[in-house]
């Protein structure tokens, strides 16, 4: 058995849902290309339907994933997040 090809069957990352109070914010997951699925579980996107009147805070749960966070409109705010040891 090649464990890297079975990872999608063994692991299911958990992300919090967008609160109902944030009616103009959507969370969507996309599958990567089939060739990348052994390495990338999913791509996800937070998107607003219109400008928000107040800041929106999204809580990321520690689910053993490494996340690459980027904003196409604000490249100074790009991050790589995940587990680490001091």
Order of alpha helices (4+ residues) and beta strands (2+ residues): alpha-beta-beta-beta-beta
